[in-house]
Amino acid sequence: MGSPAVSPGAPEIERFILDSVSEAVFTVDRSWKIAFFNRAAERLTGVKRGQAIGRRCCEIFQSSICSTVCPLHHTLETGEPVANRAAFIIDARGRTLPVSVSTSVLRDEHGQLVGGVETIRDLSQVEELRKELEARYSLGDIIGRSRPMRDLFGILPAVAASDSTVVIHGASGTGKELFARAIHSMSPRNEKRFVAINCGAMPDTLLESELFGHRAGAFTDARRDRPGRFAHADGGTLFLDEIGDISQAMQVRLLRVLEEQVYEPLGADEPVVADVRVIAATHRDLAELVRDGVFREDLFYRINVMRLELPTLRERREDIPLLVDHFIGRFNRLQDKDVVGVSDEVLEVLMNHDYPGNARELENIIEHAFVLCHGGVVELHHLPRELSNRLAEVGGEPTTTLRAMEVRHIGEALRRTDGNRKAAAELLGIHPSTLFRKIRDLGIETPLQDGRTRSGGRVRNGG
């Protein structure tokens, strides 16, 4: 399709047509001054047509890409149109609005370049729906719509309402402290402090002082009383991270606190009452440590009243797009940027990465991209080099399509549920009818018996 053969200042019939469309449309001449400004552009920007005509477009829209990669500038320089470039604009009330921008050149009846046209689609409603979706599948800073995460969300209120000790087990980066904070914030103790300490990062002598505090004169340089973490958390919650790394001597002291609800600061003559709820966390298998004689069995049973098992990011890949949006929103606020999302290629890369560092690694990847991406959309070259290098080792470009990822996730859910399509739909967090339609449309092979015990072959399209 050729470029529009109209003048920057649209004639009456073209103005009537363009005023009837829902998307903002404006044209500029070769000096970047606005020659036409439709009604939707007035509504979007809050600027009247008479105020916009004759002014440079960057003065009106103040877009996030005006000073970096202006699509209209690219189009007028190269003659190439731009389609659906994500950006932000600032309206007359100072509000930042997410938009999608498309551009094309304008030529006269002789084919001479006379200006450019830009179409802007307001994505505010899309952004509101995205925020609503995130709110629906979030609990504080914990994001997830996968079945394992929804199961955890379902039991957290009951866990929070009790005063029982909790053990949170999960690999590094799975969000153990986030879950501990969520439990505290929903508990009757939420008006008191949440205090966290990493038990694996300290030697016994320092850890004992940090937990229980000390009295003046308890040891050299102890010139005054110093309260410990138990004292700071009085009435609230104490989070003991990496409890599996503490020595057996410290395990004995901790067991006494949990059983008798008292502790003794170093150098103290009298015990102090401990009105504290304890939440412990570890990446290690405590039951195995008990069998190996490394962790005390009595302490294990004392803290293992409620156990939360956190899934790795590999086990909940369907949460990756939600997490990406969440991290982008956070870094936009922290760094005062207006990154609107990631490209399809970047999302494909992120969906296929194995994440040995789990959600924390994904967060670091997005933070790295923010250093290089000044606005608009995160592209492949914004990703960490080691991620790009791994891509190069397998062919230089991502090869898995979104369709293939759907097939893989649905196939995995069917395998985990022995072909029971209703159970697979629950695992995927979608309605069974949606799953049946996707099985048919994607041509996924499913067991003939649909999870029942009788033997059978395999059929295509769900049978």
Secondary structure by P-SEA (a helix, b strand, c coil): cccccccccccaaaaaaaaaccbbbbbbccccccccccaaaaaaccccccccccccccccccccccccccaaaaaaaccccccccccccccccbbbbbbbbbbbbbbccccccccbbbbbbbaaaaaaaaaaaaaaacccccccccaaaaaaaaaaaaaaacccbbbbbbcccccaaaaaaaaaaacccccccccccccccccaaaaaaaaccccccccccccbbbbccccccccbbbbbcccccccaaaaaaaaaaaaccccccccccbbbbbcbbbbbbccccaaaaaaaccccaaaaaaaccbbbbbbcccccccaaaaaaaaaaaaaaaaaccccccccaaaaaaaaaccccccaaaaaaaaaaaaaaccccccccccccaaaaaaaaaacccccccaaaaaaaaaaaaaaaaccaaaaaaaaacccaaaaaaaaaaabbbbbccccccbbbbbbcccc
